[in-house]
Amino acid sequence: SGLRNHTPMAKQKIKKVRKNVVRGVAHVKATGNNTIVTITDTNGETLAWDSAGTIGFKGARKSTPFAATRAGEQVGQKVRKMGVTEVEVIVKGTG
């Protein structure tokens, strides 16, 4: 029977890509250890996000302003492909 070498199929992660969103809201959460930048549409649904940690900064370098800038640039490039041209910024946390 063909069940001997059966490997379960990998679950596919369905990523919904939104297009034609013009206005976005950038939520910047600055903590002592990391900075997370999330861009949502006007309803509050997340379009893209990045943090200093996901870009590759580790340890003390994650909490630097340079790492936060790079995270902002990265997430900006992502939403630019979705058509976002206008962003309102909301900052939370320290830093």
C-alpha positions as MATLAB code, in Angstrom:
seq = 'SGLRNHTPMAKQKIKKVRKNVVRGVAHVKATGNNTIVTITDTNGETLAWDSAGTIGFKGARKSTPFAATRAGEQVGQKVRKMGVTEVEVIVKGTG';
ca = [
       0.000    0.000    0.000;
       1.084    3.579   -0.525;
       0.761    4.546    3.137;
       4.231    3.471    4.169;
       6.111    6.531    2.950;
       3.298    8.942    3.666;
       4.424   12.339    4.888;
       1.759   14.851    5.827;
       1.568   17.846    3.536;
       2.835   21.078    5.015;
       0.094   23.471    5.957;
       0.253   26.451    3.660;
       0.157   29.792    5.361;
      -2.294   31.970    3.488;
      -1.059   35.545    3.365;
      -3.688   38.044    2.382;
      -2.041   40.838    0.426;
      -4.026   44.041    0.367;
      -3.655   46.353   -2.586;
      -4.862   49.876   -3.263;
      -4.602   51.092    0.332;
      -3.618   54.756    0.142;
      -3.651   55.883    3.780;
      -1.950   54.020    6.588;
      -1.298   54.496   10.278;
       2.211   53.760   11.570;
       2.187   52.556   15.174;
       5.671   52.833   16.659;
       6.078   51.001   19.966;
       9.403   51.925   21.544;
      10.390   49.816   24.550;
      13.683   49.746   26.394;
      14.830   46.649   24.518;
      13.205   46.821   21.103;
      11.232   49.012   18.713;
       8.254   47.595   16.823;
       6.807   49.434   13.811;
       3.356   48.287   12.671;
       1.516   49.859    9.755;
      -2.243   49.406    9.702;
      -4.972   50.627    7.405;
      -7.426   53.231    8.667;
      -9.622   50.483   10.166;
      -6.740   49.214   12.281;
      -6.049   46.027   10.327;
      -2.340   45.265   10.122;
      -0.758   45.605    6.688;
       2.869   44.964    7.669;
       5.171   45.133   10.668;
       8.826   44.880   11.546;
      10.978   45.275   14.609;
      14.634   45.860   15.282;
      14.847   42.173   16.223;
      13.343   40.789   13.000;
      15.831   42.757   10.916;
      18.732   41.027   12.609;
      19.807   43.307   15.434;
      20.486   41.429   18.653;
      21.163   42.373   22.245;
      21.961   45.971   23.112;
      22.016   47.076   19.454;
      18.264   46.357   19.166;
      17.431   49.324   21.362;
      19.383   51.896   19.329;
      17.709   54.637   17.291;
      19.569   53.340   14.224;
      17.898   49.922   14.550;
      14.504   51.602   14.909;
      15.162   53.651   11.772;
      16.049   50.540    9.808;
      12.860   48.810   11.023;
      10.829   51.804    9.856;
      12.510   51.798    6.456;
      11.931   48.064    6.012;
       8.230   48.188    6.860;
       7.878   51.307    4.692;
       9.160   49.396    1.673;
       6.666   46.598    2.350;
       3.617   48.870    2.456;
       4.873   50.941   -0.452;
       4.248   47.891   -2.643;
       0.654   47.839   -1.376;
       0.094   51.391   -2.599;
       0.372   53.277    0.702;
       1.536   56.825    0.070;
       0.288   58.649    3.159;
       1.075   57.651    6.759;
      -0.091   58.989   10.087;
       2.326   58.217   12.950;
       1.392   57.206   16.497;
       4.266   56.731   18.953;
       3.966   54.758   22.188;
       6.492   53.953   24.871;
       9.854   55.254   25.959;
      12.646   56.423   23.722;
];
